[in-house]
Every structure is written in structure tokens, then in C-alpha cells.
Amino acid sequence: MNRILLLGYGNPDREDDGVAWHILRALIAKMGLPTPNSYEDDFPNNPHIDFAFYLQLTPEMAEEIALYPYICFVDAHTGNIPEEVRLIGVESDFQRSPFTHHLTPQSLISICETLYGKKPEAALLSVRGYRFLFTRQLSEETLALVPQAVDLIWEWLKEKNILE
């Protein structure tokens, strides 16, 4: 059976920017695994799924993701896409950014492919964030989207024959 990496990223101290942490935690609970209390705690072990959470994507992660045939990135969006919750495939595409601390999943896959000759099948789950204040709580609007996001990942995992 194939291993999958579920990689969430964002800033949990900036309200909805940390939605990925809440989604991973809800998914872990749905699997019946012990849920970490903080994004700084270790994730539970699972024989087929590895969980990771970072504040942002970095080029160094290419080495880690090269170990997996499948990866699902989880992040917030600010309304720049029409759907509140969307799961799409991610293709290898290096994208230049004017921001020094911004790396897209497409660019990370491109770096992985260039450096390690491996291109995991990747998806991006993006959830609408409404507020980005200094708190660890999600806005009511974004919190209401977490179950839908968990269901989309759950179905994606089933498609990859990870869940029965």
C-alpha cells in the first residue's frame, strides 16, 4: 500500500490562515487517532498516512516529499478562487514570486522533480479564510467549512486506496 503525506501549512496564530491545522486535527479525530493539542505537538502514527504541518512551504521540503508517491497540500485562500472549499490536482510548475517567503505547491513539486527526479501525484485542498487577525481560533465562517474539507480529503484518500 502506498504512503501519503498530508501537508498543511499556514499561520495558526493568524486566525483563518491556520485552517490547515484545524483540518488535519479534525481528520485525525475522524480516523479515531489521538489528536494533538497544538500544532507544535507530534502527530499520531498511522501505517499509511504521514501528517505534517508547517508555517510555510520551503525549498528544503522537496527532499521530504520526494519520499512519497502521493501528497495533499492543505492551505487557506483569501477568496481569490470561486469555491469556498476546493480540491485540485497540482502540476509541476516553477512560479516566480515577488514575495521572498512565498513558495507554491506547484513550485515545490517542480523543485522535487528537478533535484530528485521524482514527482509525487499531488493535490491542493484550499479553504476560504475570512479573517486573519491575531488569534488561534477560526472565524465562524471558516470553521463551518472544516467538515466539508475533511470529507474531500477522506474521499481523496479512498481514491488512493488508503481508506476502505
N, C-alpha and C positions, 0 to 999 in steps of 0.2 A: 504494500500500500504506500502511496506517495505521502510525503510530509508537506505540510502547508505552513507558510508563515503569514500570520495576521499582524500587520504592522500599522499601528495607529500613531498619529503624530499631531502635535498642536500644543498649545499652552494651557494647561488646566487651571492656571491662576487668572486666565482672561475669559472667564465665563464660557460662552459657546465655542470658543476656539479649542477648548478641551473636550469636545463632544466625543472624539475618538476613544478617549479613556473610558467614558461612560458606556459607550457601545461595547467595547471589549469586555468590560466588567459585567454588563448585562448578558452577553453571550456566554461568558464563563459560568454565570449563575444558571443559565438555561441548560448548560451541559451538566449541571449538578456538581461542578467542581468548586473548591473553596475560593471565594472571591477575595482578592487583595483589597486592603482598606485604602491604600494610597497608590498613586502611580509610581512611587518610589519603591514599593514592595515587589517581591518576586512574584511572577505569575505561576500558577499551578502547572504541574507536569501533565502532559497529555501525550499518548503514544503517537498521534498523527498530526497534531497541531502545535505549533510554537506561537506564543504570543509575545509581542514586543511593543513598547511604547516609548517614543522619543519626542523631545520638544520640537525638533525639525529634522528633515532629511539632510544627510551629509554624504559626500562622495565616498567616504570610508565604508559606508553601509553596502557598497557594491560587493565587497568580499563576502559579507554575510548572506546577502540574497542570492549569490551565485550557488549556494548550497541547496537551494530549493527548486523543485520543478514548478511550484505554484506560489504566488504571493498575492495577498489582497491588502492594498493600502487603504487606510481609513482616515478621513480628514473632514474638516468643516469647509463650507464655502459661504460666501457673503451675498449670495443672490445673483451671482454672475451666470448661473445656469438656470433654466426654467423650472426644473423639478426640485422639490424640496429634498428628496432623497433619490439618489441615482447611483446605480452600479454599472460601470462601463469597463470595457477592456482597455488595457494600457499597452501601447506600442512603443517600441524603442525609438526615441526621437530626442536628440540633444537640443535643448532650448536655452538660448542665452537669456539672462535676466539682468535688468538694471539694478536689481537688489542683490547685495552681497550675501545675504543669508536666505536665499530662496532657491531651492532645488526641487524640481517637479519629479513625480514618479517616472514620467517618460524619460527624463534626463538620467535618472538613477539607473533605469533599465539599460539605457544606452551606454553608460559607463561600465556597467556589469558586462555587457556584451563585448565592448571594446577591450577591456582589461582581462577578462576571464574566459571569453569565448562562449559564455552561457547566457541564455535569455529565458528566464523563467516566464511561464504564462502568467500574466499579471492582470489584476483588476483594481479599480479605484471605486471605493464607496465614499460618496461625498454627501454630506448632510448640511442643510441650511442652518447657519448661525444667524441669530438676530441681534444679540447684544455681546459686546466684547469689553465689559467693564472688569474691574479688579475683584473677582470673586471666584470661588471654586464651584459654585452652583450654576447649573444650566438655567437659561431662561425657560419659562413655561412652554413657549412655542417650540424650542429646540428639544426640550425634554420629551414632549409629546411625539417627536419623530424617532426617538430611540427604538421603540419596539419594531417599527417598520424597517429600520436599518438592520436590526438583529435578524429579522425574518429574511431579508435579502441575502445576508451573509450565510445564514443557515441553508437556504436553497442553493447558493453557490457551492457550499461545502458538499451538499448532497450530489450536485452535478459532478463534482470531482471524486465521488465515491469515498468521501471521508466519513460521512454520516450515513446511517442506514435509515 
